[in-house]
Amino acid sequence: MKILQIIQRSQLRGAEIFACQLSEALQNMGHQVDVLILFGKKSDTFHFPLSFNYLEANEEKRWWDFKGYKKLNQFIKKGNYEIIQANAGDTLKYAALSKKIFGWKNQLVFRNANKIGDFLNSISKKLINKWLMKEVDFIASVSKECMDDFACCFPKFKNKIACLPIGVKILINEENVETPLDIQQLSKPLLLHVGGFVPEKNHNGLLNIFSKLLIEIPTANLLLVGEGKLKDKIISLAKELNIEQRVHFLGKRNDVNQLMKHSDLLVMPSLIEGLPGVILESFHNCLPVIAYDTGGIKEVVITNKTGWLINKNDEVGFLNAIKFCLNNNTTEIVNNAFNLLKKEYSIETIAKKFEGCYQEIIDARLKYLK
């Protein structure tokens, strides 16, 4: 099987990392897999044994980058791929618009990584996405919650959608992992948040919760990993709340696993999510998780079993869960979470599900052509 995975850019973030791990697993299963990166020049960000290609598209003109659409068409025709997978974000725009303009017939799979209904908050967004979806042949949805939501928003996909969650490459736990230099001097407990500074990640709410935690646990520190358009506003909010000495903006990192191993808790009060890879990474690193009940998170975070799930916007409940977690033994919880990860969310298990789905798509296409 020849497969092309399209990702946005060379960055160590959920959709891109998962696409690379999936590609490596599929390649190990005997398939030919290429990865095409839309934006940016050749980079050494990724360390996977894969064929990486760079479209060098114009992100500022992504809605009218006809040169980029043409280059994508030429790349697909040259590769003669059976499956093209667009992995969230602008990858759908480029794949769908290239297909509309140049009429290539390869099977296009869109990996839906969020609860899309939460983003379609205007008529124009609904119409544009409906127009783009006309070029899509199948939906790979990250969770059952997101799958049902997507089918509700786009009924034509009710029989052309599958729940294909993310997976994690499971490694033997490393011993004596060195503490990152910039957190060595920080007092415990360390709370970790990983995510871009965008409205749906709800950094405002997180800082409100953390400011109240400091009243009872003044030694606590909050680590914020990521970048984004709202970062300056969150820095200002930390100063307004007089907690700037306890909130640490770590930017983009390539040592998140090390940070997890030296943190005490992952906090994720997101308002919109699919099934975040960072939660499964926390499971792998035996880091307890507290999250709002949104998207597909409840499919892996089960209160008092694999973590703590809090009703969305319940800041008091979230704070109480943090205090409970920090004051009680969580060994059973993190062991349950790790066992769930091994059983259902290893990258090898998930890759087999993608392989089966891809084959069904190809078989259906051949049957139609006959």
DRENDO-1510 file (C-alpha; in Angstrom, 1 decimal, always signed):
<recs>
REC; n; res; u; v; w
REC; 1; MET; +0.0; +0.0; +0.0 .
REC; 2; LYS; +1.3; +3.5; -0.9 .
REC; 3; ILE; +0.4; +6.1; +1.6 .
REC; 4; LEU; +1.0; +9.9; +1.9 .
REC; 5; GLN; +0.7; +11.6; +5.2 .
REC; 6; ILE; +0.4; +15.4; +5.0 .
REC; 7; ILE; +1.3; +17.5; +8.1 .
REC; 8; GLN; +1.5; +21.2; +8.6 .
REC; 9; ARG; +5.1; +21.8; +9.6 .
REC; 10; SER; +8.1; +20.4; +11.4 .
REC; 11; GLN; +7.0; +20.8; +15.0 .
REC; 12; LEU; +6.9; +18.5; +18.0 .
REC; 13; ARG; +3.1; +18.8; +18.4 .
REC; 14; GLY; +0.3; +16.2; +18.7 .
REC; 15; ALA; -0.9; +15.9; +15.1 .
REC; 16; GLU; +2.6; +15.9; +13.6 .
REC; 17; ILE; +4.2; +13.6; +16.1 .
REC; 18; PHE; +1.3; +11.1; +15.8 .
REC; 19; ALA; +1.4; +11.2; +12.0 .
REC; 20; CYS; +5.1; +10.4; +12.1 .
REC; 21; GLN; +4.7; +7.6; +14.6 .
REC; 22; LEU; +1.8; +6.1; +12.6 .
REC; 23; SER; +3.9; +6.4; +9.4 .
REC; 24; GLU; +6.8; +4.5; +11.0 .
REC; 25; ALA; +4.6; +1.8; +12.3 .
REC; 26; LEU; +2.9; +1.4; +8.9 .
REC; 27; GLN; +6.3; +1.3; +7.2 .
REC; 28; ASN; +7.4; -1.5; +9.7 .
REC; 29; MET; +4.3; -3.4; +8.6 .
REC; 30; GLY; +5.5; -3.4; +5.0 .
REC; 31; HIS; +3.8; -0.3; +3.5 .
REC; 32; GLN; +5.4; +2.5; +1.6 .
REC; 33; VAL; +4.8; +5.8; +3.5 .
REC; 34; ASP; +5.9; +9.3; +2.7 .
REC; 35; VAL; +5.4; +12.4; +4.8 .
REC; 36; LEU; +4.8; +15.7; +3.1 .
REC; 37; ILE; +5.3; +18.9; +5.2 .
REC; 38; LEU; +3.3; +21.9; +4.0 .
REC; 39; PHE; +5.1; +24.9; +5.6 .
REC; 40; GLY; +8.8; +25.6; +6.2 .
REC; 41; LYS; +12.0; +24.5; +4.7 .
REC; 42; LYS; +14.0; +21.3; +5.3 .
REC; 43; SER; +14.4; +20.7; +9.0 .
REC; 44; ASP; +16.0; +18.2; +11.4 .
REC; 45; THR; +13.2; +18.4; +13.9 .
REC; 46; PHE; +12.0; +14.9; +13.4 .
REC; 47; HIS; +14.1; +11.8; +14.0 .
REC; 48; PHE; +12.1; +9.1; +12.3 .
REC; 49; PRO; +13.3; +6.7; +9.6 .
REC; 50; LEU; +10.9; +8.2; +7.1 .
REC; 51; SER; +11.0; +9.9; +3.7 .
REC; 52; PHE; +10.3; +13.6; +4.6 .
REC; 53; ASN; +9.3; +16.0; +1.7 .
REC; 54; TYR; +8.7; +19.7; +1.9 .
REC; 55; LEU; +6.1; +21.6; -0.2 .
REC; 56; GLU; +7.3; +25.0; +1.0 .
REC; 57; ALA; +3.8; +26.3; +0.6 .
REC; 58; ASN; +2.9; +30.0; +1.4 .
REC; 59; GLU; +1.0; +29.9; +4.7 .
REC; 60; GLU; +0.0; +33.6; +4.4 .
REC; 61; LYS; -1.8; +32.7; +1.1 .
REC; 62; ARG; -3.1; +29.3; +2.1 .
REC; 63; TRP; -6.6; +30.2; +0.7 .
REC; 64; TRP; -5.2; +31.2; -2.7 .
REC; 65; ASP; -1.8; +29.5; -2.9 .
REC; 66; PHE; -2.4; +28.1; -6.4 .
REC; 67; LYS; +1.3; +27.4; -6.8 .
REC; 68; GLY; +1.2; +25.3; -3.7 .
REC; 69; TYR; -1.9; +23.4; -4.8 .
REC; 70; LYS; -0.2; +22.7; -8.2 .
REC; 71; LYS; +2.9; +21.4; -6.5 .
REC; 72; LEU; +0.8; +19.2; -4.3 .
REC; 73; ASN; -1.0; +17.8; -7.3 .
REC; 74; GLN; +2.3; +17.1; -9.1 .
REC; 75; PHE; +3.7; +15.4; -5.9 .
REC; 76; ILE; +0.6; +13.2; -5.6 .
REC; 77; LYS; +0.6; +12.2; -9.3 .
REC; 78; LYS; +4.3; +11.3; -9.2 .
REC; 79; GLY; +3.9; +9.2; -6.0 .
REC; 80; ASN; +0.8; +7.3; -7.3 .
REC; 81; TYR; -0.5; +7.0; -3.7 .
REC; 82; GLU; -3.5; +4.9; -2.9 .
REC; 83; ILE; -4.2; +6.8; +0.3 .
REC; 84; ILE; -3.7; +10.5; +1.0 .
REC; 85; GLN; -4.2; +11.5; +4.7 .
REC; 86; ALA; -4.6; +15.1; +5.7 .
REC; 87; ASN; -3.7; +15.4; +9.3 .
REC; 88; ALA; -5.8; +18.3; +10.7 .
REC; 89; GLY; -5.6; +22.1; +10.2 .
REC; 90; ASP; -4.5; +23.5; +6.9 .
REC; 91; THR; -3.7; +20.1; +5.5 .
REC; 92; LEU; -7.4; +19.8; +4.6 .
REC; 93; LYS; -7.4; +23.1; +2.8 .
REC; 94; TYR; -4.5; +22.2; +0.6 .
REC; 95; ALA; -5.6; +18.7; -0.1 .
REC; 96; ALA; -9.2; +19.6; -0.8 .
REC; 97; LEU; -8.4; +22.7; -2.9 .
REC; 98; SER; -5.7; +20.8; -4.9 .
REC; 99; LYS; -8.2; +18.0; -5.6 .
REC; 100; LYS; -10.9; +20.4; -6.6 .
REC; 101; ILE; -8.7; +22.3; -9.0 .
REC; 102; PHE; -6.7; +19.5; -10.6 .
REC; 103; GLY; -9.1; +16.6; -10.2 .
REC; 104; TRP; -6.9; +13.9; -8.8 .
REC; 105; LYS; -8.8; +10.8; -7.9 .
REC; 106; ASN; -6.7; +9.4; -5.0 .
REC; 107; GLN; -8.6; +8.5; -1.9 .
REC; 108; LEU; -8.5; +11.4; +0.6 .
REC; 109; VAL; -8.8; +10.7; +4.3 .
REC; 110; PHE; -9.2; +13.5; +6.7 .
REC; 111; ARG; -8.0; +12.9; +10.3 .
REC; 112; ASN; -10.4; +14.7; +12.5 .
REC; 113; ALA; -8.6; +15.5; +15.7 .
REC; 114; ASN; -11.1; +17.7; +17.5 .
REC; 115; LYS; -14.8; +18.0; +18.2 .
REC; 116; ILE; -15.5; +20.0; +15.0 .
REC; 117; GLY; -19.0; +21.2; +16.1 .
REC; 118; ASP; -17.4; +23.4; +18.7 .
REC; 119; PHE; -15.4; +25.2; +15.9 .
REC; 120; LEU; -18.3; +25.6; +13.4 .
REC; 121; ASN; -19.7; +28.6; +15.3 .
REC; 122; SER; -20.9; +30.6; +12.2 .
REC; 123; ILE; -22.7; +30.0; +9.0 .
REC; 124; SER; -19.7; +30.9; +6.9 .
REC; 125; LYS; -17.5; +28.3; +8.7 .
REC; 126; LYS; -20.1; +25.7; +8.2 .
REC; 127; LEU; -20.5; +26.4; +4.5 .
REC; 128; ILE; -16.7; +26.6; +3.8 .
REC; 129; ASN; -16.1; +23.3; +5.6 .
REC; 130; LYS; -19.0; +21.6; +3.9 .
REC; 131; TRP; -17.5; +22.8; +0.6 .
REC; 132; LEU; -14.1; +21.4; +1.4 .
REC; 133; MET; -15.5; +18.1; +2.7 .
REC; 134; LYS; -17.0; +17.4; -0.8 .
REC; 135; GLU; -13.5; +16.3; -1.8 .
REC; 136; VAL; -13.0; +14.0; +1.2 .
REC; 137; ASP; -13.6; +10.2; +0.9 .
REC; 138; PHE; -13.3; +9.1; +4.5 .
REC; 139; ILE; -13.0; +10.5; +8.0 .
REC; 140; ALA; -10.6; +9.1; +10.6 .
REC; 141; SER; -11.9; +10.5; +13.9 .
REC; 142; VAL; -9.8; +10.6; +17.0 .
REC; 143; SER; -12.5; +9.6; +19.5 .
REC; 144; LYS; -16.1; +8.2; +19.5 .
REC; 145; GLU; -17.4; +11.5; +20.9 .
REC; 146; CYS; -15.7; +13.4; +18.0 .
REC; 147; MET; -16.9; +10.8; +15.5 .
REC; 148; ASP; -20.5; +11.2; +16.5 .
REC; 149; ASP; -20.2; +15.0; +16.5 .
REC; 150; PHE; -18.7; +15.0; +13.0 .
REC; 151; ALA; -21.4; +12.7; +11.6 .
REC; 152; CYS; -24.0; +15.0; +13.1 .
REC; 153; CYS; -22.3; +18.1; +11.4 .
REC; 154; PHE; -21.8; +16.3; +8.1 .
REC; 155; PRO; -24.4; +13.5; +7.7 .
REC; 156; LYS; -23.0; +12.3; +4.4 .
REC; 157; PHE; -20.1; +10.7; +6.3 .
REC; 158; LYS; -22.3; +8.6; +8.6 .
REC; 159; ASN; -21.1; +5.5; +6.8 .
REC; 160; LYS; -17.7; +6.9; +5.8 .
REC; 161; ILE; -16.2; +7.5; +9.2 .
REC; 162; ALA; -14.4; +5.4; +11.8 .
REC; 163; CYS; -13.0; +6.0; +15.3 .
REC; 164; LEU; -9.3; +5.7; +14.9 .
REC; 165; PRO; -7.7; +7.1; +18.0 .
REC; 166; ILE; -4.1; +8.2; +18.6 .
REC; 167; GLY; -1.4; +5.8; +19.8 .
REC; 168; VAL; +1.8; +6.1; +21.6 .
REC; 169; LYS; +5.1; +4.4; +21.1 .
REC; 170; ILE; +5.6; +2.5; +24.3 .
REC; 171; LEU; +9.2; +2.3; +25.6 .
REC; 172; ILE; +10.8; +0.8; +28.7 .
REC; 173; ASN; +10.8; +3.5; +31.4 .
REC; 174; GLU; +14.1; +5.2; +31.6 .
REC; 175; GLU; +15.8; +5.3; +35.0 .
REC; 176; ASN; +17.5; +8.4; +36.5 .
REC; 177; VAL; +16.4; +10.8; +33.8 .
REC; 178; GLU; +18.2; +14.0; +34.2 .
REC; 179; THR; +16.1; +16.9; +35.4 .
REC; 180; PRO; +15.9; +19.8; +32.8 .
REC; 181; LEU; +18.2; +22.6; +33.9 .
REC; 182; ASP; +15.5; +25.3; +34.0 .
REC; 183; ILE; +13.4; +23.4; +36.5 .
REC; 184; GLN; +16.1; +22.0; +38.8 .
REC; 185; GLN; +15.8; +24.8; +41.3 .
REC; 186; LEU; +12.0; +24.9; +41.4 .
REC; 187; SER; +10.2; +23.8; +44.5 .
REC; 188; LYS; +7.6; +21.1; +44.5 .
REC; 189; PRO; +4.9; +20.4; +43.6 .
REC; 190; LEU; +5.3; +21.0; +39.8 .
REC; 191; LEU; +2.1; +21.2; +37.7 .
REC; 192; LEU; +2.6; +20.8; +34.0 .
REC; 193; HIS; +0.5; +22.1; +31.1 .
REC; 194; VAL; +1.3; +21.4; +27.5 .
REC; 195; GLY; -0.6; +23.2; +24.7 .
REC; 196; GLY; -0.6; +26.2; +22.5 .
REC; 197; PHE; -1.7; +29.6; +23.8 .
REC; 198; VAL; -5.1; +29.6; +22.1 .
REC; 199; PRO; -8.6; +30.2; +23.6 .
REC; 200; GLU; -9.7; +26.6; +23.7 .
REC; 201; LYS; -6.7; +25.6; +25.9 .
REC; 202; ASN; -8.2; +27.9; +28.6 .
REC; 203; HIS; -5.0; +29.3; +30.2 .
REC; 204; ASN; -7.1; +32.0; +31.8 .
REC; 205; GLY; -9.0; +29.4; +33.8 .
REC; 206; LEU; -5.8; +27.5; +34.6 .
REC; 207; LEU; -4.2; +30.6; +36.1 .
REC; 208; ASN; -7.3; +31.4; +38.2 .
REC; 209; ILE; -7.2; +27.8; +39.6 .
REC; 210; PHE; -3.5; +27.9; +40.2 .
REC; 211; SER; -3.6; +31.3; +42.0 .
REC; 212; LYS; -6.1; +29.8; +44.5 .
REC; 213; LEU; -3.9; +26.7; +44.9 .
REC; 214; LEU; -1.0; +28.9; +45.9 .
REC; 215; ILE; -3.0; +30.2; +48.9 .
REC; 216; GLU; -2.9; +26.7; +50.4 .
REC; 217; ILE; +0.3; +25.3; +48.7 .
REC; 218; PRO; +2.6; +28.3; +48.3 .
REC; 219; THR; +5.6; +26.2; +47.1 .
REC; 220; ALA; +3.8; +25.0; +44.0 .
REC; 221; ASN; +5.1; +25.9; +40.5 .
REC; 222; LEU; +3.2; +25.8; +37.2 .
REC; 223; LEU; +5.1; +24.9; +34.0 .
REC; 224; LEU; +3.5; +26.1; +30.7 .
REC; 225; VAL; +4.9; +24.5; +27.5 .
REC; 226; GLY; +3.9; +26.0; +24.2 .
REC; 227; GLU; +3.6; +29.1; +22.1 .
REC; 228; GLY; +0.7; +31.0; +20.6 .
REC; 229; LYS; -1.1; +34.2; +19.9 .
REC; 230; LEU; -2.4; +34.6; +23.5 .
REC; 231; LYS; +0.9; +34.1; +25.3 .
REC; 232; ASP; +1.5; +37.8; +26.0 .
REC; 233; LYS; -2.0; +38.1; +27.5 .
REC; 234; ILE; -1.4; +35.1; +29.8 .
REC; 235; ILE; +2.0; +36.6; +30.9 .
REC; 236; SER; +0.1; +39.8; +31.7 .
REC; 237; LEU; -2.6; +37.9; +33.6 .
REC; 238; ALA; +0.0; +36.1; +35.7 .
REC; 239; LYS; +1.4; +39.5; +36.7 .
REC; 240; GLU; -2.1; +40.8; +37.5 .
REC; 241; LEU; -2.7; +37.8; +39.7 .
REC; 242; ASN; +0.7; +38.4; +41.4 .
REC; 243; ILE; +1.8; +34.8; +40.6 .
REC; 244; GLU; +4.4; +35.5; +37.9 .
REC; 245; GLN; +7.2; +34.1; +40.1 .
REC; 246; ARG; +5.4; +30.8; +40.2 .
REC; 247; VAL; +4.3; +30.5; +36.6 .
REC; 248; HIS; +7.1; +29.5; +34.1 .
REC; 249; PHE; +6.7; +30.0; +30.4 .
REC; 250; LEU; +8.9; +27.3; +28.8 .
REC; 251; GLY; +8.1; +27.8; +25.1 .
REC; 252; LYS; +8.4; +25.0; +22.6 .
REC; 253; ARG; +10.3; +22.0; +24.0 .
REC; 254; ASN; +11.7; +18.8; +22.7 .
REC; 255; ASP; +12.1; +17.4; +26.3 .
REC; 256; VAL; +8.4; +17.1; +27.3 .
REC; 257; ASN; +9.0; +13.5; +28.4 .
REC; 258; GLN; +11.7; +14.6; +30.8 .
REC; 259; LEU; +9.5; +17.4; +32.1 .
REC; 260; MET; +6.7; +14.8; +32.7 .
REC; 261; LYS; +9.1; +12.5; +34.6 .
REC; 262; HIS; +9.9; +15.4; +37.0 .
REC; 263; SER; +6.4; +16.9; +37.3 .
REC; 264; ASP; +3.8; +15.9; +39.8 .
REC; 265; LEU; +0.6; +16.4; +37.8 .
REC; 266; LEU; -0.6; +17.2; +34.3 .
REC; 267; VAL; -3.4; +19.8; +34.3 .
REC; 268; MET; -5.6; +20.2; +31.3 .
REC; 269; PRO; -8.7; +22.5; +31.7 .
REC; 270; SER; -9.3; +22.7; +28.0 .
REC; 271; LEU; -12.7; +23.9; +26.7 .
REC; 272; ILE; -12.4; +22.1; +23.3 .
REC; 273; GLU; -10.4; +18.9; +22.7 .
REC; 274; GLY; -10.4; +15.7; +20.7 .
REC; 275; LEU; -8.3; +13.1; +22.4 .
REC; 276; PRO; -5.0; +14.9; +23.3 .
REC; 277; GLY; -1.8; +12.9; +22.8 .
REC; 278; VAL; -0.3; +14.6; +25.8 .
REC; 279; ILE; -2.7; +12.7; +28.0 .
REC; 280; LEU; -1.5; +9.4; +26.7 .
REC; 281; GLU; +2.1; +10.6; +27.0 .
REC; 282; SER; +1.4; +11.3; +30.6 .
REC; 283; PHE; +0.0; +7.8; +31.1 .
REC; 284; HIS; +3.2; +6.5; +29.6 .
REC; 285; ASN; +5.3; +8.6; +32.0 .
REC; 286; CYS; +3.1; +7.6; +35.0 .
REC; 287; LEU; +2.1; +11.3; +35.5 .
REC; 288; PRO; -1.4; +11.7; +37.1 .
REC; 289; VAL; -3.9; +13.7; +34.9 .
REC; 290; ILE; -6.7; +16.1; +35.8 .
REC; 291; ALA; -8.8; +17.4; +32.9 .
REC; 292; TYR; -12.1; +18.9; +32.0 .
REC; 293; ASP; -14.7; +16.6; +30.5 .
REC; 294; THR; -14.6; +17.7; +26.9 .
REC; 295; GLY; -14.3; +15.9; +23.5 .
REC; 296; GLY; -13.0; +12.4; +23.8 .
REC; 297; ILE; -11.0; +12.9; +27.0 .
REC; 298; LYS; -13.5; +10.8; +29.0 .
REC; 299; GLU; -12.7; +7.8; +26.8 .
REC; 300; VAL; -9.4; +7.5; +28.6 .
REC; 301; VAL; -9.5; +9.6; +31.7 .
REC; 302; ILE; -11.9; +7.9; +34.2 .
REC; 303; THR; -12.2; +9.5; +37.6 .
REC; 304; ASN; -10.5; +7.6; +40.4 .
REC; 305; LYS; -9.4; +4.9; +37.9 .
REC; 306; THR; -7.1; +6.4; +35.4 .
REC; 307; GLY; -7.2; +10.1; +36.4 .
REC; 308; TRP; -9.6; +12.8; +37.4 .
REC; 309; LEU; -12.3; +14.2; +35.1 .
REC; 310; ILE; -14.0; +17.5; +36.0 .
REC; 311; ASN; -17.1; +19.1; +34.6 .
REC; 312; LYS; -16.1; +21.9; +32.2 .
REC; 313; ASN; -15.6; +25.3; +33.8 .
REC; 314; ASP; -15.9; +23.8; +37.4 .
REC; 315; GLU; -12.8; +25.6; +38.7 .
REC; 316; VAL; -13.6; +24.7; +42.3 .
REC; 317; GLY; -13.9; +21.0; +41.4 .
REC; 318; PHE; -10.6; +21.2; +39.4 .
REC; 319; LEU; -8.8; +22.8; +42.4 .
REC; 320; ASN; -10.1; +20.2; +44.8 .
REC; 321; ALA; -9.0; +17.4; +42.5 .
REC; 322; ILE; -5.5; +18.9; +42.4 .
REC; 323; LYS; -5.3; +19.1; +46.2 .
REC; 324; PHE; -6.6; +15.5; +46.5 .
REC; 325; CYS; -4.1; +14.2; +44.0 .
REC; 326; LEU; -1.2; +16.0; +45.7 .
REC; 327; ASN; -2.2; +14.8; +49.1 .
REC; 328; ASN; -2.9; +11.1; +48.3 .
REC; 329; ASN; -1.0; +8.1; +46.9 .
REC; 330; THR; -1.7; +7.9; +43.1 .
REC; 331; THR; +0.2; +4.7; +42.3 .
REC; 332; GLU; -2.9; +2.6; +41.6 .
REC; 333; ILE; -4.2; +5.4; +39.3 .
REC; 334; VAL; -1.1; +5.8; +37.2 .
REC; 335; ASN; -0.7; +2.0; +37.0 .
REC; 336; ASN; -4.2; +1.7; +35.7 .
REC; 337; ALA; -3.6; +4.4; +33.1 .
REC; 338; PHE; -0.4; +2.8; +31.9 .
REC; 339; ASN; -2.1; -0.6; +31.6 .
REC; 340; LEU; -4.9; +1.0; +29.5 .
REC; 341; LEU; -2.3; +2.6; +27.3 .
REC; 342; LYS; -0.5; -0.7; +26.7 .
REC; 343; LYS; -3.7; -2.6; +26.0 .
REC; 344; GLU; -5.5; -0.2; +23.7 .
REC; 345; TYR; -3.3; +2.7; +22.6 .
REC; 346; SER; +0.1; +1.4; +21.6 .
REC; 347; ILE; +1.1; +2.8; +18.2 .
REC; 348; GLU; +1.3; -0.8; +16.8 .
REC; 349; THR; -2.3; -1.5; +17.8 .
REC; 350; ILE; -3.6; +1.7; +16.4 .
REC; 351; ALA; -1.6; +1.3; +13.1 .
REC; 352; LYS; -3.3; -2.0; +12.5 .
REC; 353; LYS; -6.6; -0.3; +12.8 .
REC; 354; PHE; -5.6; +2.3; +10.3 .
REC; 355; GLU; -4.2; -0.4; +8.0 .
REC; 356; GLY; -7.6; -2.2; +8.1 .
REC; 357; CYS; -9.5; +1.0; +7.4 .
REC; 358; TYR; -7.3; +2.0; +4.5 .
REC; 359; GLN; -7.7; -1.4; +2.9 .
REC; 360; GLU; -11.5; -1.2; +3.2 .
REC; 361; ILE; -11.4; +2.2; +1.6 .
REC; 362; ILE; -9.3; +0.9; -1.3 .
REC; 363; ASP; -11.5; -2.2; -1.7 .
REC; 364; ALA; -14.6; -0.1; -1.8 .
REC; 365; ARG; -13.1; +2.1; -4.4 .
REC; 366; LEU; -12.1; -0.9; -6.6 .
REC; 367; LYS; -15.6; -2.3; -6.2 .
REC; 368; TYR; -17.1; +1.0; -7.3 .
REC; 369; LEU; -14.9; +1.2; -10.4 .
REC; 370; LYS; -16.0; -2.2; -11.5 .
</recs>
